[in-house]
Amino acid sequence: MKNIKTFVVVAALALISSSSFAQTVTATVSTLDGAEAQIAAKAKLAGAGYSITEAYAGNQVHMTARLTK
């Protein structure tokens, strides 16, 4: 029983700490390079790294990234 309680507490703390740093940023411009430059600038302001999660190129480029600390 003690092991189960310990596991639940550790799992809850892991979820809290992971979600507290998760932040998503987006950019919409005319080129892929411009979109990535905007994402990089936003990440730098937040003092974080980034991982691009989605990019769409139609009439404009829309890019979404997740900031990582």
mmCIF file of the N, C-alpha and C atoms, coordinates in Angstrom:
data_MODEL
# 
_entry.id   MODEL 
# 
loop_
_atom_site.group_PDB 
_atom_site.id 
_atom_site.type_symbol 
_atom_site.label_atom_id 
_atom_site.label_alt_id 
_atom_site.label_comp_id 
_atom_site.label_asym_id 
_atom_site.label_entity_id 
_atom_site.label_seq_id 
_atom_site.pdbx_PDB_ins_code 
_atom_site.Cartn_x 
_atom_site.Cartn_y 
_atom_site.Cartn_z 
_atom_site.occupancy 
_atom_site.B_iso_or_equiv 
_atom_site.pdbx_formal_charge 
_atom_site.auth_seq_id 
_atom_site.auth_comp_id 
_atom_site.auth_asym_id 
_atom_site.auth_atom_id 
_atom_site.pdbx_PDB_model_num 
ATOM 1   N N  . MET A 1 1  ? 0.824  -1.189 0.000   1.00 0.00 ? 1  MET A N  1 
ATOM 2   C CA . MET A 1 1  ? 0.000  0.000  0.000   1.00 0.00 ? 1  MET A CA 1 
ATOM 3   C C  . MET A 1 1  ? 0.871  1.256  0.000   1.00 0.00 ? 1  MET A C  1 
ATOM 4   N N  . LYS A 1 2  ? 1.955  1.221  0.756   1.00 0.00 ? 2  LYS A N  1 
ATOM 5   C CA . LYS A 1 2  ? 2.849  2.373  0.820   1.00 0.00 ? 2  LYS A CA 1 
ATOM 6   C C  . LYS A 1 2  ? 3.481  2.628  -0.545  1.00 0.00 ? 2  LYS A C  1 
ATOM 7   N N  . ASN A 1 3  ? 3.812  1.557  -1.284  1.00 0.00 ? 3  ASN A N  1 
ATOM 8   C CA . ASN A 1 3  ? 4.400  1.710  -2.617  1.00 0.00 ? 3  ASN A CA 1 
ATOM 9   C C  . ASN A 1 3  ? 3.431  2.385  -3.581  1.00 0.00 ? 3  ASN A C  1 
ATOM 10  N N  . ILE A 1 4  ? 2.169  2.051  -3.470  1.00 0.00 ? 4  ILE A N  1 
ATOM 11  C CA . ILE A 1 4  ? 1.166  2.658  -4.353  1.00 0.00 ? 4  ILE A CA 1 
ATOM 12  C C  . ILE A 1 4  ? 1.036  4.150  -4.066  1.00 0.00 ? 4  ILE A C  1 
ATOM 13  N N  . LYS A 1 5  ? 0.989  4.512  -2.799  1.00 0.00 ? 5  LYS A N  1 
ATOM 14  C CA . LYS A 1 5  ? 0.892  5.930  -2.427  1.00 0.00 ? 5  LYS A CA 1 
ATOM 15  C C  . LYS A 1 5  ? 2.121  6.697  -2.910  1.00 0.00 ? 5  LYS A C  1 
ATOM 16  N N  . THR A 1 6  ? 3.288  6.104  -2.754  1.00 0.00 ? 6  THR A N  1 
ATOM 17  C CA . THR A 1 6  ? 4.520  6.742  -3.205  1.00 0.00 ? 6  THR A CA 1 
ATOM 18  C C  . THR A 1 6  ? 4.497  6.947  -4.715  1.00 0.00 ? 6  THR A C  1 
ATOM 19  N N  . PHE A 1 7  ? 4.063  5.936  -5.436  1.00 0.00 ? 7  PHE A N  1 
ATOM 20  C CA . PHE A 1 7  ? 3.981  6.034  -6.890  1.00 0.00 ? 7  PHE A CA 1 
ATOM 21  C C  . PHE A 1 7  ? 3.018  7.144  -7.317  1.00 0.00 ? 7  PHE A C  1 
ATOM 22  N N  . VAL A 1 8  ? 1.871  7.237  -6.673  1.00 0.00 ? 8  VAL A N  1 
ATOM 23  C CA . VAL A 1 8  ? 0.884  8.272  -7.017  1.00 0.00 ? 8  VAL A CA 1 
ATOM 24  C C  . VAL A 1 8  ? 1.460  9.661  -6.761  1.00 0.00 ? 8  VAL A C  1 
ATOM 25  N N  . VAL A 1 9  ? 2.147  9.837  -5.654  1.00 0.00 ? 9  VAL A N  1 
ATOM 26  C CA . VAL A 1 9  ? 2.733  11.140 -5.334  1.00 0.00 ? 9  VAL A CA 1 
ATOM 27  C C  . VAL A 1 9  ? 3.817  11.504 -6.344  1.00 0.00 ? 9  VAL A C  1 
ATOM 28  N N  . VAL A 1 10 ? 4.683  10.573 -6.685  1.00 0.00 ? 10 VAL A N  1 
ATOM 29  C CA . VAL A 1 10 ? 5.750  10.838 -7.648  1.00 0.00 ? 10 VAL A CA 1 
ATOM 30  C C  . VAL A 1 10 ? 5.164  11.157 -9.019  1.00 0.00 ? 10 VAL A C  1 
ATOM 31  N N  . ALA A 1 11 ? 4.148  10.414 -9.437  1.00 0.00 ? 11 ALA A N  1 
ATOM 32  C CA . ALA A 1 11 ? 3.514  10.669 -10.737 1.00 0.00 ? 11 ALA A CA 1 
ATOM 33  C C  . ALA A 1 11 ? 2.869  12.052 -10.769 1.00 0.00 ? 11 ALA A C  1 
ATOM 34  N N  . ALA A 1 12 ? 2.206  12.425 -9.697  1.00 0.00 ? 12 ALA A N  1 
ATOM 35  C CA . ALA A 1 12 ? 1.565  13.741 -9.642  1.00 0.00 ? 12 ALA A CA 1 
ATOM 36  C C  . ALA A 1 12 ? 2.601  14.858 -9.703  1.00 0.00 ? 12 ALA A C  1 
ATOM 37  N N  . LEU A 1 13 ? 3.692  14.720 -8.969  1.00 0.00 ? 13 LEU A N  1 
ATOM 38  C CA . LEU A 1 13 ? 4.739  15.739 -8.994  1.00 0.00 ? 13 LEU A CA 1 
ATOM 39  C C  . LEU A 1 13 ? 5.399  15.825 -10.365 1.00 0.00 ? 13 LEU A C  1 
ATOM 40  N N  . ALA A 1 14 ? 5.568  14.719 -11.031 1.00 0.00 ? 14 ALA A N  1 
ATOM 41  C CA . ALA A 1 14 ? 6.159  14.724 -12.368 1.00 0.00 ? 14 ALA A CA 1 
ATOM 42  C C  . ALA A 1 14 ? 5.256  15.464 -13.347 1.00 0.00 ? 14 ALA A C  1 
ATOM 43  N N  . LEU A 1 15 ? 3.958  15.260 -13.256 1.00 0.00 ? 15 LEU A N  1 
ATOM 44  C CA . LEU A 1 15 ? 3.024  15.952 -14.142 1.00 0.00 ? 15 LEU A CA 1 
ATOM 45  C C  . LEU A 1 15 ? 3.007  17.448 -13.876 1.00 0.00 ? 15 LEU A C  1 
ATOM 46  N N  . ILE A 1 16 ? 3.062  17.823 -12.618 1.00 0.00 ? 16 ILE A N  1 
ATOM 47  C CA . ILE A 1 16 ? 3.041  19.242 -12.273 1.00 0.00 ? 16 ILE A CA 1 
ATOM 48  C C  . ILE A 1 16 ? 4.297  19.927 -12.782 1.00 0.00 ? 16 ILE A C  1 
ATOM 49  N N  . SER A 1 17 ? 5.446  19.345 -12.565 1.00 0.00 ? 17 SER A N  1 
ATOM 50  C CA . SER A 1 17 ? 6.684  19.994 -12.984 1.00 0.00 ? 17 SER A CA 1 
ATOM 51  C C  . SER A 1 17 ? 6.797  20.025 -14.502 1.00 0.00 ? 17 SER A C  1 
ATOM 52  N N  . SER A 1 18 ? 6.312  19.023 -15.206 1.00 0.00 ? 18 SER A N  1 
ATOM 53  C CA . SER A 1 18 ? 6.377  19.019 -16.667 1.00 0.00 ? 18 SER A CA 1 
ATOM 54  C C  . SER A 1 18 ? 5.457  20.064 -17.263 1.00 0.00 ? 18 SER A C  1 
ATOM 55  N N  . SER A 1 19 ? 4.256  20.155 -16.740 1.00 0.00 ? 19 SER A N  1 
ATOM 56  C CA . SER A 1 19 ? 3.295  21.082 -17.312 1.00 0.00 ? 19 SER A CA 1 
ATOM 57  C C  . SER A 1 19 ? 3.602  22.530 -16.972 1.00 0.00 ? 19 SER A C  1 
ATOM 58  N N  . SER A 1 20 ? 4.348  22.777 -15.898 1.00 0.00 ? 20 SER A N  1 
ATOM 59  C CA . SER A 1 20 ? 4.630  24.159 -15.529 1.00 0.00 ? 20 SER A CA 1 
ATOM 60  C C  . SER A 1 20 ? 5.588  24.816 -16.516 1.00 0.00 ? 20 SER A C  1 
ATOM 61  N N  . PHE A 1 21 ? 6.385  24.043 -17.261 1.00 0.00 ? 21 PHE A N  1 
ATOM 62  C CA . PHE A 1 21 ? 7.323  24.605 -18.211 1.00 0.00 ? 21 PHE A CA 1 
ATOM 63  C C  . PHE A 1 21 ? 6.819  24.547 -19.646 1.00 0.00 ? 21 PHE A C  1 
ATOM 64  N N  . ALA A 1 22 ? 5.750  23.809 -19.892 1.00 0.00 ? 22 ALA A N  1 
ATOM 65  C CA . ALA A 1 22 ? 5.257  23.656 -21.255 1.00 0.00 ? 22 ALA A CA 1 
ATOM 66  C C  . ALA A 1 22 ? 4.597  24.961 -21.707 1.00 0.00 ? 22 ALA A C  1 
ATOM 67  N N  . GLN A 1 23 ? 5.107  25.502 -22.808 1.00 0.00 ? 23 GLN A N  1 
ATOM 68  C CA . GLN A 1 23 ? 4.528  26.705 -23.377 1.00 0.00 ? 23 GLN A CA 1 
ATOM 69  C C  . GLN A 1 23 ? 4.627  26.578 -24.885 1.00 0.00 ? 23 GLN A C  1 
ATOM 70  N N  . THR A 1 24 ? 3.586  27.007 -25.574 1.00 0.00 ? 24 THR A N  1 
ATOM 71  C CA . THR A 1 24 ? 3.556  26.927 -27.025 1.00 0.00 ? 24 THR A CA 1 
ATOM 72  C C  . THR A 1 24 ? 3.574  28.336 -27.595 1.00 0.00 ? 24 THR A C  1 
ATOM 73  N N  . VAL A 1 25 ? 4.362  28.537 -28.643 1.00 0.00 ? 25 VAL A N  1 
ATOM 74  C CA . VAL A 1 25 ? 4.408  29.818 -29.342 1.00 0.00 ? 25 VAL A CA 1 
ATOM 75  C C  . VAL A 1 25 ? 4.128  29.585 -30.821 1.00 0.00 ? 25 VAL A C  1 
ATOM 76  N N  . THR A 1 26 ? 3.600  30.606 -31.481 1.00 0.00 ? 26 THR A N  1 
ATOM 77  C CA . THR A 1 26 ? 3.299  30.505 -32.908 1.00 0.00 ? 26 THR A CA 1 
ATOM 78  C C  . THR A 1 26 ? 3.846  31.718 -33.645 1.00 0.00 ? 26 THR A C  1 
ATOM 79  N N  . ALA A 1 27 ? 4.009  31.548 -34.950 1.00 0.00 ? 27 ALA A N  1 
ATOM 80  C CA . ALA A 1 27 ? 4.432  32.647 -35.821 1.00 0.00 ? 27 ALA A CA 1 
ATOM 81  C C  . ALA A 1 27 ? 3.760  32.449 -37.173 1.00 0.00 ? 27 ALA A C  1 
ATOM 82  N N  . THR A 1 28 ? 3.337  33.535 -37.785 1.00 0.00 ? 28 THR A N  1 
ATOM 83  C CA . THR A 1 28 ? 2.748  33.504 -39.117 1.00 0.00 ? 28 THR A CA 1 
ATOM 84  C C  . THR A 1 28 ? 3.400  34.592 -39.956 1.00 0.00 ? 28 THR A C  1 
ATOM 85  N N  . VAL A 1 29 ? 4.169  34.181 -40.971 1.00 0.00 ? 29 VAL A N  1 
ATOM 86  C CA . VAL A 1 29 ? 4.874  35.104 -41.862 1.00 0.00 ? 29 VAL A CA 1 
ATOM 87  C C  . VAL A 1 29 ? 4.874  34.521 -43.271 1.00 0.00 ? 29 VAL A C  1 
ATOM 88  N N  . SER A 1 30 ? 5.631  35.120 -44.176 1.00 0.00 ? 30 SER A N  1 
ATOM 89  C CA . SER A 1 30 ? 5.605  34.695 -45.572 1.00 0.00 ? 30 SER A CA 1 
ATOM 90  C C  . SER A 1 30 ? 6.624  33.622 -45.935 1.00 0.00 ? 30 SER A C  1 
ATOM 91  N N  . THR A 1 31 ? 7.644  33.378 -45.071 1.00 0.00 ? 31 THR A N  1 
ATOM 92  C CA . THR A 1 31 ? 8.672  32.375 -45.391 1.00 0.00 ? 31 THR A CA 1 
ATOM 93  C C  . THR A 1 31 ? 8.932  31.458 -44.197 1.00 0.00 ? 31 THR A C  1 
ATOM 94  N N  . LEU A 1 32 ? 9.456  30.263 -44.472 1.00 0.00 ? 32 LEU A N  1 
ATOM 95  C CA . LEU A 1 32 ? 9.828  29.340 -43.402 1.00 0.00 ? 32 LEU A CA 1 
ATOM 96  C C  . LEU A 1 32 ? 10.941 29.917 -42.538 1.00 0.00 ? 32 LEU A C  1 
ATOM 97  N N  . ASP A 1 33 ? 11.935 30.532 -43.181 1.00 0.00 ? 33 ASP A N  1 
ATOM 98  C CA . ASP A 1 33 ? 13.035 31.135 -42.422 1.00 0.00 ? 33 ASP A CA 1 
ATOM 99  C C  . ASP A 1 33 ? 12.547 32.232 -41.497 1.00 0.00 ? 33 ASP A C  1 
ATOM 100 N N  . GLY A 1 34 ? 11.618 33.033 -41.978 1.00 0.00 ? 34 GLY A N  1 
ATOM 101 C CA . GLY A 1 34 ? 11.072 34.104 -41.155 1.00 0.00 ? 34 GLY A CA 1 
ATOM 102 C C  . GLY A 1 34 ? 10.288 33.570 -39.968 1.00 0.00 ? 34 GLY A C  1 
ATOM 103 N N  . ALA A 1 35 ? 9.533  32.504 -40.194 1.00 0.00 ? 35 ALA A N  1 
ATOM 104 C CA . ALA A 1 35 ? 8.758  31.906 -39.106 1.00 0.00 ? 35 ALA A CA 1 
ATOM 105 C C  . ALA A 1 35 ? 9.680  31.328 -38.047 1.00 0.00 ? 35 ALA A C  1 
ATOM 106 N N  . GLU A 1 36 ? 10.716 30.620 -38.486 1.00 0.00 ? 36 GLU A N  1 
ATOM 107 C CA . GLU A 1 36 ? 11.643 30.050 -37.514 1.00 0.00 ? 36 GLU A CA 1 
ATOM 108 C C  . GLU A 1 36 ? 12.411 31.146 -36.777 1.00 0.00 ? 36 GLU A C  1 
ATOM 109 N N  . ALA A 1 37 ? 12.725 32.231 -37.451 1.00 0.00 ? 37 ALA A N  1 
ATOM 110 C CA . ALA A 1 37 ? 13.411 33.344 -36.793 1.00 0.00 ? 37 ALA A CA 1 
ATOM 111 C C  . ALA A 1 37 ? 12.529 33.951 -35.692 1.00 0.00 ? 37 ALA A C  1 
ATOM 112 N N  . GLN A 1 38 ? 11.236 34.079 -35.970 1.00 0.00 ? 38 GLN A N  1 
ATOM 113 C CA . GLN A 1 38 ? 10.322 34.610 -34.954 1.00 0.00 ? 38 GLN A CA 1 
ATOM 114 C C  . GLN A 1 38 ? 10.210 33.661 -33.764 1.00 0.00 ? 38 GLN A C  1 
ATOM 115 N N  . ILE A 1 39 ? 10.121 32.359 -34.054 1.00 0.00 ? 39 ILE A N  1 
ATOM 116 C CA . ILE A 1 39 ? 10.047 31.367 -32.975 1.00 0.00 ? 39 ILE A CA 1 
ATOM 117 C C  . ILE A 1 39 ? 11.320 31.430 -32.131 1.00 0.00 ? 39 ILE A C  1 
ATOM 118 N N  . ALA A 1 40 ? 12.472 31.499 -32.796 1.00 0.00 ? 40 ALA A N  1 
ATOM 119 C CA . ALA A 1 40 ? 13.751 31.559 -32.078 1.00 0.00 ? 40 ALA A CA 1 
ATOM 120 C C  . ALA A 1 40 ? 13.835 32.808 -31.206 1.00 0.00 ? 40 ALA A C  1 
ATOM 121 N N  . ALA A 1 41 ? 13.346 33.931 -31.716 1.00 0.00 ? 41 ALA A N  1 
ATOM 122 C CA . ALA A 1 41 ? 13.370 35.172 -30.941 1.00 0.00 ? 41 ALA A CA 1 
ATOM 123 C C  . ALA A 1 41 ? 12.469 35.071 -29.710 1.00 0.00 ? 41 ALA A C  1 
ATOM 124 N N  . LYS A 1 42 ? 11.298 34.476 -29.871 1.00 0.00 ? 42 LYS A N  1 
ATOM 125 C CA . LYS A 1 42 ? 10.386 34.312 -28.733 1.00 0.00 ? 42 LYS A CA 1 
ATOM 126 C C  . LYS A 1 42 ? 10.984 33.370 -27.701 1.00 0.00 ? 42 LYS A C  1 
ATOM 127 N N  . ALA A 1 43 ? 11.646 32.316 -28.154 1.00 0.00 ? 43 ALA A N  1 
ATOM 128 C CA . ALA A 1 43 ? 12.284 31.381 -27.230 1.00 0.00 ? 43 ALA A CA 1 
ATOM 129 C C  . ALA A 1 43 ? 13.419 32.059 -26.475 1.00 0.00 ? 43 ALA A C  1 
ATOM 130 N N  . LYS A 1 44 ? 14.194 32.881 -27.175 1.00 0.00 ? 44 LYS A N  1 
ATOM 131 C CA . LYS A 1 44 ? 15.308 33.582 -26.535 1.00 0.00 ? 44 LYS A CA 1 
ATOM 132 C C  . LYS A 1 44 ? 14.804 34.537 -25.457 1.00 0.00 ? 44 LYS A C  1 
ATOM 133 N N  . LEU A 1 45 ? 13.698 35.251 -25.754 1.00 0.00 ? 45 LEU A N  1 
ATOM 134 C CA . LEU A 1 45 ? 13.114 36.153 -24.756 1.00 0.00 ? 45 LEU A CA 1 
ATOM 135 C C  . LEU A 1 45 ? 12.656 35.397 -23.515 1.00 0.00 ? 45 LEU A C  1 
ATOM 136 N N  . ALA A 1 46 ? 12.164 34.179 -23.719 1.00 0.00 ? 46 ALA A N  1 
ATOM 137 C CA . ALA A 1 46 ? 11.697 33.372 -22.593 1.00 0.00 ? 46 ALA A CA 1 
ATOM 138 C C  . ALA A 1 46 ? 12.843 32.631 -21.913 1.00 0.00 ? 46 ALA A C  1 
ATOM 139 N N  . GLY A 1 47 ? 14.042 32.711 -22.483 1.00 0.00 ? 47 GLY A N  1 
ATOM 140 C CA . GLY A 1 47 ? 15.179 32.000 -21.910 1.00 0.00 ? 47 GLY A CA 1 
ATOM 141 C C  . GLY A 1 47 ? 15.036 30.495 -22.046 1.00 0.00 ? 47 GLY A C  1 
ATOM 142 N N  . ALA A 1 48 ? 14.518 30.060 -23.192 1.00 0.00 ? 48 ALA A N  1 
ATOM 143 C CA . ALA A 1 48 ? 14.244 28.640 -23.390 1.00 0.00 ? 48 ALA A CA 1 
ATOM 144 C C  . ALA A 1 48 ? 14.701 28.194 -24.769 1.00 0.00 ? 48 ALA A C  1 
ATOM 145 N N  . GLY A 1 49 ? 14.753 26.899 -24.954 1.00 0.00 ? 49 GLY A N  1 
ATOM 146 C CA . GLY A 1 49 ? 14.980 26.326 -26.270 1.00 0.00 ? 49 GLY A CA 1 
ATOM 147 C C  . GLY A 1 49 ? 13.630 26.088 -26.918 1.00 0.00 ? 49 GLY A C  1 
ATOM 148 N N  . TYR A 1 50 ? 13.629 25.550 -28.124 1.00 0.00 ? 50 TYR A N  1 
ATOM 149 C CA . TYR A 1 50 ? 12.347 25.291 -28.769 1.00 0.00 ? 50 TYR A CA 1 
ATOM 150 C C  . TYR A 1 50 ? 12.419 24.050 -29.637 1.00 0.00 ? 50 TYR A C  1 
ATOM 151 N N  . SER A 1 51 ? 11.249 23.492 -29.863 1.00 0.00 ? 51 SER A N  1 
ATOM 152 C CA . SER A 1 51 ? 11.092 22.335 -30.732 1.00 0.00 ? 51 SER A CA 1 
ATOM 153 C C  . SER A 1 51 ? 9.880  22.592 -31.613 1.00 0.00 ? 51 SER A C  1 
ATOM 154 N N  . ILE A 1 52 ? 10.078 22.634 -32.920 1.00 0.00 ? 52 ILE A N  1 
ATOM 155 C CA . ILE A 1 52 ? 8.979  22.910 -33.838 1.00 0.00 ? 52 ILE A CA 1 
ATOM 156 C C  . ILE A 1 52 ? 8.053  21.697 -33.876 1.00 0.00 ? 52 ILE A C  1 
ATOM 157 N N  . THR A 1 53 ? 6.776  21.947 -33.634 1.00 0.00 ? 53 THR A N  1 
ATOM 158 C CA . THR A 1 53 ? 5.805  20.856 -33.592 1.00 0.00 ? 53 THR A CA 1 
ATOM 159 C C  . THR A 1 53 ? 4.910  20.821 -34.817 1.00 0.00 ? 53 THR A C  1 
ATOM 160 N N  . GLU A 1 54 ? 4.802  21.953 -35.533 1.00 0.00 ? 54 GLU A N  1 
ATOM 161 C CA . GLU A 1 54 ? 3.905  22.008 -36.680 1.00 0.00 ? 54 GLU A CA 1 
ATOM 162 C C  . GLU A 1 54 ? 4.288  23.181 -37.560 1.00 0.00 ? 54 GLU A C  1 
ATOM 163 N N  . ALA A 1 55 ? 4.218  22.971 -38.859 1.00 0.00 ? 55 ALA A N  1 
ATOM 164 C CA . ALA A 1 55 ? 4.435  24.061 -39.812 1.00 0.00 ? 55 ALA A CA 1 
ATOM 165 C C  . ALA A 1 55 ? 3.530  23.830 -41.004 1.00 0.00 ? 55 ALA A C  1 
ATOM 166 N N  . TYR A 1 56 ? 2.886  24.882 -41.477 1.00 0.00 ? 56 TYR A N  1 
ATOM 167 C CA . TYR A 1 56 ? 1.995  24.796 -42.619 1.00 0.00 ? 56 TYR A CA 1 
ATOM 168 C C  . TYR A 1 56 ? 2.329  25.933 -43.565 1.00 0.00 ? 56 TYR A C  1 
ATOM 169 N N  . ALA A 1 57 ? 2.500  25.617 -44.829 1.00 0.00 ? 57 ALA A N  1 
ATOM 170 C CA . ALA A 1 57 ? 2.796  26.637 -45.838 1.00 0.00 ? 57 ALA A CA 1 
ATOM 171 C C  . ALA A 1 57 ? 1.668  26.650 -46.857 1.00 0.00 ? 57 ALA A C  1 
ATOM 172 N N  . GLY A 1 58 ? 0.909  27.719 -46.856 1.00 0.00 ? 58 GLY A N  1 
ATOM 173 C CA . GLY A 1 58 ? -0.118 27.968 -47.860 1.00 0.00 ? 58 GLY A CA 1 
ATOM 174 C C  . GLY A 1 58 ? 0.227  29.311 -48.471 1.00 0.00 ? 58 GLY A C  1 
ATOM 175 N N  . ASN A 1 59 ? -0.682 30.267 -48.366 1.00 0.00 ? 59 ASN A N  1 
ATOM 176 C CA . ASN A 1 59 ? -0.369 31.635 -48.786 1.00 0.00 ? 59 ASN A CA 1 
ATOM 177 C C  . ASN A 1 59 ? 0.650  32.257 -47.848 1.00 0.00 ? 59 ASN A C  1 
ATOM 178 N N  . GLN A 1 60 ? 0.631  31.824 -46.599 1.00 0.00 ? 60 GLN A N  1 
ATOM 179 C CA . GLN A 1 60 ? 1.599  32.244 -45.594 1.00 0.00 ? 60 GLN A CA 1 
ATOM 180 C C  . GLN A 1 60 ? 2.074  31.008 -44.852 1.00 0.00 ? 60 GLN A C  1 
ATOM 181 N N  . VAL A 1 61 ? 3.149  31.157 -44.108 1.00 0.00 ? 61 VAL A N  1 
ATOM 182 C CA . VAL A 1 61 ? 3.668  30.058 -43.300 1.00 0.00 ? 61 VAL A CA 1 
ATOM 183 C C  . VAL A 1 61 ? 3.197  30.253 -41.872 1.00 0.00 ? 61 VAL A C  1 
ATOM 184 N N  . HIS A 1 62 ? 2.609  29.208 -41.317 1.00 0.00 ? 62 HIS A N  1 
ATOM 185 C CA . HIS A 1 62 ? 2.195  29.209 -39.904 1.00 0.00 ? 62 HIS A CA 1 
ATOM 186 C C  . HIS A 1 62 ? 3.020  28.134 -39.219 1.00 0.00 ? 62 HIS A C  1 
ATOM 187 N N  . MET A 1 63 ? 3.722  28.507 -38.149 1.00 0.00 ? 63 MET A N  1 
ATOM 188 C CA . MET A 1 63 ? 4.578  27.559 -37.433 1.00 0.00 ? 63 MET A CA 1 
ATOM 189 C C  . MET A 1 63 ? 4.260  27.607 -35.944 1.00 0.00 ? 63 MET A C  1 
ATOM 190 N N  . THR A 1 64 ? 4.236  26.431 -35.344 1.00 0.00 ? 64 THR A N  1 
ATOM 191 C CA . THR A 1 64 ? 4.011  26.292 -33.907 1.00 0.00 ? 64 THR A CA 1 
ATOM 192 C C  . THR A 1 64 ? 5.195  25.561 -33.308 1.00 0.00 ? 64 THR A C  1 
ATOM 193 N N  . ALA A 1 65 ? 5.627  26.001 -32.146 1.00 0.00 ? 65 ALA A N  1 
ATOM 194 C CA . ALA A 1 65 ? 6.749  25.364 -31.462 1.00 0.00 ? 65 ALA A CA 1 
ATOM 195 C C  . ALA A 1 65 ? 6.471  25.275 -29.972 1.00 0.00 ? 65 ALA A C  1 
ATOM 196 N N  . ARG A 1 66 ? 7.089  24.298 -29.349 1.00 0.00 ? 66 ARG A N  1 
ATOM 197 C CA . ARG A 1 66 ? 6.979  24.117 -27.906 1.00 0.00 ? 66 ARG A CA 1 
ATOM 198 C C  . ARG A 1 66 ? 8.288  24.585 -27.283 1.00 0.00 ? 66 ARG A C  1 
ATOM 199 N N  . LEU A 1 67 ? 8.193  25.450 -26.306 1.00 0.00 ? 67 LEU A N  1 
ATOM 200 C CA . LEU A 1 67 ? 9.384  25.935 -25.611 1.00 0.00 ? 67 LEU A CA 1 
ATOM 201 C C  . LEU A 1 67 ? 9.803  24.925 -24.559 1.00 0.00 ? 67 LEU A C  1 
ATOM 202 N N  . THR A 1 68 ? 11.108 24.725 -24.449 1.00 0.00 ? 68 THR A N  1 
ATOM 203 C CA . THR A 1 68 ? 11.651 23.783 -23.479 1.00 0.00 ? 68 THR A CA 1 
ATOM 204 C C  . THR A 1 68 ? 12.694 24.484 -22.625 1.00 0.00 ? 68 THR A C  1 
ATOM 205 N N  . LYS A 1 69 ? 12.690 24.190 -21.353 1.00 0.00 ? 69 LYS A N  1 
ATOM 206 C CA . LYS A 1 69 ? 13.681 24.801 -20.448 1.00 0.00 ? 69 LYS A CA 1 
ATOM 207 C C  . LYS A 1 69 ? 14.688 23.790 -20.033 1.00 0.00 ? 69 LYS A C  1 
# 
